[in-house]
Amino acid sequence: MRFRELLEAAISAPSGDNCQPWRFEVRGEQIRIFNLPDRDTSLFNYRQRASLVAHGALLENLTIAAGAAGYRAEIAFFPETASPDLVATVDLLPGADGAGRLVRAIPLRCTNRRRYDGAPLTDDERRALITAGDGLPGTVVLTRPRSEQAAVADIIALNDRLVFENQHLHAFLFDHIRWDDREARVTLDGLDIKTLDLAPPDRIMFPMLKNWPLVKVLASFGVSRIIAGNARKQAMSAGALGAVVIPDNSDLSYVNAGRIMERVWLEATGLGLSFQLMTGITFLMQRVADGETEHLSPDHVKLVRDGRAKLESIVGTRGGVAAIMFRVGRSTPPSARSLRIPLERVVSQ
């Protein structure tokens, strides 16, 4: 397969619940990259923005790998109005542009959902992460005082609370859990249960939470708030919480958010830091801001609106959009990594 190594690097990118919403066409020296809207139908994926972030990460990996292989990646975004799912074309031209510095981190990058050790980042680590996206339209913000981290952790916790109080969010998550090695190897997508790194008591309880009628009853007794509290503890165990702020809500800005996010993640990987996206709630904030509140209760709409206002006051969006949130810090390695659909099933030549 032409450009196999570059495409392998590209599909190493993260995506929401490991949905992998992409396919490729290779035509000579050009790679055409398409979004697959049906791969992610979650309420979080408002206007395909979560998938566009994933495509941004994919494009960044491709650009970095191309630079390391002696190519310059010339990207045209959304080049054909008649083909809205065509996210980008990438022409691979001779002459590396120095973008390959992070290539060694691409196969090492992974989500780490373990409890982190709580040690703050060093000034050098903060500087490396904050400047990772330089040259792209967006800003990386990291929390500094614990009070600021606690406020953002409250917003992150809201995400997990809603998943266990909203049937649509709950169903999408549990449809994408792969409960054993066989299922994970058959589907090659979704979330292998081992990647969740659940504590021993949670390993027993989590399969029971697949049952929505049971979850609904448990939520009435406050179990969803307990789950949210655990998510808050995870966020507070980080060396810092972070956000990627973009200038507007355009599709291109969300692609660029993904490119910035991937650079930050690869920098963190190179520094030996653990990393986890904790960002579903930011996409839900945009849905609610646009008045698209179907399938959300009035109480949940208010919680999301209040969370958005709080987040914007902390990260200082200045008219922009907090597109992505994450945690970064130190921990032991994860138990498992998400699998990928092989290139032969997503590339046509």
C-alpha positions as CSV (number, residue, x, y, z in Angstrom):
1,M,0.0,0.0,0.0
2,R,1.3,3.4,-1.0
3,F,2.1,5.7,2.0
4,R,1.4,2.8,4.4
5,E,3.6,4.2,7.2
6,L,2.1,7.6,7.0
7,L,-1.4,6.3,7.0
8,E,-0.6,4.0,10.0
9,A,0.6,7.1,11.9
10,A,-2.6,9.0,10.8
11,I,-5.0,6.4,12.2
12,S,-3.2,6.2,15.5
13,A,-5.1,9.4,16.3
14,P,-7.7,9.5,19.1
15,S,-11.4,9.7,18.5
16,G,-14.5,9.9,20.6
17,D,-15.1,6.5,22.2
18,N,-12.6,5.1,19.7
19,C,-15.2,5.4,16.9
20,Q,-12.5,6.1,14.2
21,P,-14.8,8.2,11.9
22,W,-12.6,8.2,8.8
23,R,-11.8,6.7,5.5
24,F,-9.1,7.5,2.9
25,E,-8.6,7.6,-0.9
26,V,-5.1,7.6,-2.2
27,R,-4.7,9.1,-5.7
28,G,-1.1,9.4,-6.8
29,E,0.6,11.7,-4.4
30,Q,-2.7,12.9,-2.8
31,I,-4.5,11.5,0.1
32,R,-8.2,12.3,0.4
33,I,-9.7,12.1,3.9
34,F,-13.4,11.6,4.5
35,N,-15.5,11.8,7.7
36,L,-18.0,9.0,8.4
37,P,-20.9,10.7,10.2
38,D,-22.6,7.4,11.1
39,R,-19.6,6.3,13.1
40,D,-20.4,8.7,16.0
41,T,-24.0,9.5,16.6
42,S,-23.7,10.6,20.2
43,L,-25.3,13.7,21.5
44,F,-21.8,14.9,22.3
45,N,-20.9,14.9,18.6
46,Y,-22.9,18.0,17.8
47,R,-22.5,19.0,14.2
48,Q,-19.8,16.4,13.9
49,R,-17.5,18.6,15.9
50,A,-16.0,15.7,18.0
51,S,-15.3,13.9,14.8
52,L,-13.7,17.0,13.3
53,V,-11.4,17.2,16.3
54,A,-10.4,13.6,15.6
55,H,-9.7,14.4,12.0
56,G,-7.5,17.3,13.2
57,A,-5.5,14.9,15.3
58,L,-5.3,12.5,12.3
59,L,-4.0,15.3,10.1
60,E,-1.4,16.4,12.6
61,N,-0.1,12.8,12.9
62,L,0.0,12.6,9.1
63,T,1.8,15.9,8.8
64,I,4.4,14.9,11.4
65,A,5.0,11.5,9.9
66,A,5.3,13.0,6.4
67,G,7.9,15.4,7.6
68,A,9.9,12.6,9.2
69,A,9.7,10.7,5.9
70,G,11.0,13.5,3.8
71,Y,7.7,15.0,2.6
72,R,5.9,18.3,3.0
73,A,2.2,17.9,3.6
74,E,0.1,20.5,1.8
75,I,-3.4,20.4,3.2
76,A,-6.6,21.8,1.6
77,F,-9.5,21.8,4.1
78,F,-13.0,21.2,3.0
79,P,-12.0,21.6,-0.7
80,E,-15.3,20.5,-2.3
81,T,-18.5,22.1,-1.3
82,A,-20.4,19.3,-3.1
83,S,-18.6,16.7,-0.8
84,P,-19.2,18.0,2.8
85,D,-17.7,14.8,4.3
86,L,-14.4,15.4,2.5
87,V,-12.5,17.0,5.4
88,A,-9.2,17.5,3.6
89,T,-6.9,16.6,0.8
90,V,-3.2,16.2,1.5
91,D,-0.7,16.5,-1.3
92,L,2.6,15.0,-0.3
93,L,5.4,17.0,-1.9
94,P,9.2,16.4,-1.7
95,G,11.0,18.3,1.0
96,A,10.5,17.9,4.7
97,D,9.6,21.0,6.6
98,G,10.8,20.0,10.0
99,A,7.4,18.8,11.2
100,G,8.7,15.3,12.1
101,R,10.2,16.1,15.5
102,L,7.4,14.4,17.4
103,V,7.1,11.3,15.2
104,R,8.6,9.0,17.8
105,A,5.7,9.9,20.2
106,I,2.9,8.9,17.8
107,P,3.0,5.1,18.4
108,L,3.5,5.7,22.2
109,R,0.6,8.1,22.6
110,C,-2.4,6.6,24.5
111,T,-5.1,7.5,26.9
112,N,-4.3,6.8,30.6
113,R,-7.4,6.7,32.8
114,R,-5.6,5.7,35.9
115,R,-5.5,7.9,39.0
116,Y,-2.5,10.3,38.7
117,D,-0.1,11.1,41.5
118,G,-1.2,14.8,41.9
119,A,2.3,16.2,41.6
120,P,2.1,19.6,39.8
121,L,3.8,20.0,36.4
122,T,7.2,21.7,36.3
123,D,7.5,25.1,34.7
124,D,9.4,23.6,31.8
125,E,6.6,21.0,31.3
126,R,3.9,23.7,31.4
127,R,5.8,25.8,28.9
128,A,6.2,22.9,26.5
129,L,2.5,22.0,26.6
130,I,1.3,25.6,26.4
131,T,3.5,26.4,23.4
132,A,2.9,23.0,21.6
133,G,0.2,24.5,19.3
134,D,2.1,27.7,18.4
135,G,1.5,28.6,14.8
136,L,-2.1,27.3,14.7
137,P,-5.1,29.4,15.5
138,G,-5.9,28.5,19.1
139,T,-4.6,28.7,22.6
140,V,-3.7,26.1,25.2
141,V,-4.6,27.0,28.8
142,L,-3.5,25.1,31.9
143,T,-4.8,25.4,35.4
144,R,-2.4,26.6,38.0
145,P,-3.8,27.1,41.6
146,R,-5.6,24.2,43.1
147,S,-8.7,26.3,43.5
148,E,-8.8,26.8,39.7
149,Q,-8.2,23.1,39.1
150,A,-11.1,22.3,41.5
151,A,-13.5,24.6,39.6
152,V,-12.7,22.9,36.3
153,A,-12.9,19.5,37.9
154,D,-16.5,20.3,38.9
155,I,-17.3,20.9,35.3
156,I,-15.6,17.7,34.2
157,A,-17.5,15.7,36.8
158,L,-20.8,17.0,35.3
159,N,-20.0,15.1,32.2
160,D,-20.1,11.7,34.0
161,R,-23.1,12.7,36.0
162,L,-25.1,13.4,32.8
163,V,-24.0,10.1,31.2
164,F,-25.7,8.3,34.1
165,E,-28.8,10.5,34.1
166,N,-29.5,10.8,30.4
167,Q,-30.6,7.7,28.5
168,H,-29.2,8.8,25.2
169,L,-25.7,9.5,26.5
170,H,-25.8,6.3,28.6
171,A,-26.8,4.1,25.6
172,F,-24.1,5.4,23.4
173,L,-21.4,4.8,25.9
174,F,-22.4,1.3,26.7
175,D,-22.9,0.4,23.1
176,H,-19.2,1.1,22.6
177,I,-17.9,-0.8,25.6
178,R,-16.1,-4.0,24.5
179,W,-16.5,-6.4,27.4
180,D,-13.8,-9.0,26.6
181,D,-10.8,-9.6,24.4
182,R,-12.8,-11.5,21.8
183,E,-15.3,-8.6,21.3
184,A,-12.5,-6.1,21.2
185,R,-10.6,-8.1,18.5
186,V,-13.8,-8.6,16.4
187,T,-14.9,-5.0,16.3
188,L,-11.5,-3.3,16.6
189,D,-13.2,-0.1,17.7
190,G,-15.0,1.2,20.9
191,L,-13.6,1.0,24.4
192,D,-11.9,-2.2,25.5
193,I,-13.1,-2.6,29.1
194,K,-9.4,-3.0,30.2
195,T,-8.6,0.6,28.9
196,L,-11.0,2.0,31.6
197,D,-8.6,0.8,34.3
198,L,-11.4,0.4,36.8
199,A,-10.7,-0.1,40.5
200,P,-11.6,-3.6,41.7
201,P,-15.0,-2.6,43.2
202,D,-15.9,-0.7,40.1
203,R,-15.1,-3.8,37.9
204,I,-17.9,-5.6,39.7
205,M,-20.4,-2.8,39.5
206,F,-19.8,-1.4,36.1
207,P,-21.4,-4.3,34.0
208,M,-24.6,-3.8,36.0
209,L,-24.7,-0.2,35.0
210,K,-25.4,-1.2,31.5
211,N,-29.0,-1.8,32.5
212,W,-30.7,1.6,32.0
213,P,-33.8,0.9,34.2
214,L,-31.5,0.0,37.0
215,V,-29.3,3.1,36.4
216,K,-32.4,5.3,36.5
217,V,-33.4,3.9,39.9
218,L,-29.9,4.2,41.2
219,A,-29.7,7.8,40.0
220,S,-32.7,8.7,42.1
221,F,-30.6,7.6,45.1
222,G,-27.7,9.7,44.1
223,V,-25.5,7.1,42.5
224,S,-24.9,9.4,39.4
225,R,-23.5,12.0,41.8
226,I,-21.2,9.5,43.4
227,I,-19.9,8.6,39.9
228,A,-19.4,12.3,39.2
229,G,-17.5,12.6,42.4
230,N,-15.1,9.8,41.3
231,A,-14.6,11.7,38.0
232,R,-13.8,14.8,40.0
233,K,-11.2,12.9,42.1
234,Q,-9.6,11.7,38.8
235,A,-9.4,15.3,37.6
236,M,-8.0,16.5,40.9
237,S,-5.3,13.8,40.7
238,A,-3.8,15.5,37.6
239,G,-0.7,17.7,37.6
240,A,-2.9,20.2,35.7
241,L,-6.2,20.4,33.8
242,G,-6.1,22.0,30.4
243,A,-8.3,23.4,27.6
244,V,-7.8,24.2,24.0
245,V,-9.5,27.5,23.1
246,I,-10.4,28.3,19.5
247,P,-11.4,31.6,17.9
248,D,-14.9,30.5,16.7
249,N,-17.3,27.7,16.0
250,S,-16.3,27.0,12.4
251,D,-15.6,23.5,11.2
252,L,-12.0,24.5,10.4
253,S,-11.5,25.7,14.0
254,Y,-12.6,22.4,15.4
255,V,-10.1,20.6,13.0
256,N,-7.4,23.0,14.2
257,A,-8.4,22.2,17.8
258,G,-7.7,18.6,17.1
259,R,-4.3,19.5,15.6
260,I,-3.4,21.5,18.6
261,M,-4.7,18.8,21.0
262,E,-2.6,16.2,19.3
263,R,0.6,18.3,19.5
264,V,0.0,18.8,23.2
265,W,-0.6,15.1,23.7
266,L,2.5,14.1,21.8
267,E,4.6,16.7,23.7
268,A,3.2,15.2,26.9
269,T,4.0,11.7,25.7
270,G,7.6,12.8,24.9
271,L,7.9,14.2,28.4
272,G,6.8,10.9,30.0
273,L,3.5,12.4,31.1
274,S,0.1,10.7,31.2
275,F,-2.9,12.3,29.4
276,Q,-6.6,11.9,29.2
277,L,-9.2,13.8,27.2
278,M,-12.2,14.8,29.5
279,T,-14.1,16.8,26.9
280,G,-17.5,15.4,26.1
281,I,-19.1,18.2,28.1
282,T,-17.6,21.0,25.9
283,F,-19.4,19.7,22.9
284,L,-22.6,19.5,24.8
285,M,-22.1,23.1,25.9
286,Q,-22.1,24.1,22.2
287,R,-25.3,22.1,21.5
288,V,-27.1,23.8,24.4
289,A,-25.7,27.3,23.5
290,D,-27.3,26.9,20.0
291,G,-30.6,25.9,21.6
292,E,-30.4,22.3,20.4
293,T,-31.7,20.8,23.7
294,E,-33.8,17.9,22.4
295,H,-33.1,14.8,24.6
296,L,-31.9,17.0,27.5
297,S,-34.0,17.8,30.5
298,P,-34.5,21.4,31.6
299,D,-32.4,20.7,34.7
300,H,-29.6,19.3,32.6
301,V,-29.7,22.2,30.2
302,K,-29.3,24.6,33.2
303,L,-26.4,22.6,34.5
304,V,-24.7,22.7,31.2
305,R,-25.2,26.4,30.7
306,D,-23.9,27.2,34.2
307,G,-20.9,25.0,33.5
308,R,-20.1,26.8,30.3
309,A,-20.2,30.2,32.0
310,K,-18.0,28.9,34.7
311,L,-15.5,27.4,32.3
312,E,-15.3,30.5,30.2
313,S,-14.6,32.6,33.2
314,I,-11.7,30.4,34.2
315,V,-10.0,29.8,30.9
316,G,-10.6,33.4,29.5
317,T,-12.0,32.6,26.1
318,R,-12.3,36.3,25.1
319,G,-15.1,35.6,22.7
320,G,-13.6,32.2,21.6
321,V,-14.7,28.7,22.4
322,A,-13.3,26.2,24.9
323,A,-13.4,23.3,22.5
324,I,-11.5,20.6,24.4
325,M,-10.6,19.8,28.0
326,F,-8.0,17.3,29.3
327,R,-6.0,16.2,32.3
328,V,-2.2,15.7,32.3
329,G,0.1,14.4,35.0
330,R,2.1,11.4,36.2
331,S,0.9,7.8,36.8
332,T,1.8,4.2,36.1
333,P,1.2,3.0,32.5
334,P,-2.4,2.0,31.4
335,S,-3.4,-1.6,31.4
336,A,-4.3,-1.7,27.7
337,R,-4.5,0.4,24.6
338,S,-7.4,0.9,22.2
339,L,-7.3,-1.2,19.0
340,R,-7.6,0.2,15.4
341,I,-9.4,-0.9,12.3
342,P,-6.7,-2.0,9.8
343,L,-5.8,0.2,6.9
344,E,-7.1,-2.3,4.4
345,R,-10.7,-1.6,5.5
346,V,-10.5,2.2,5.5
347,V,-8.2,3.0,2.5
348,S,-9.1,2.7,-1.2
349,Q,-6.5,3.2,-4.0
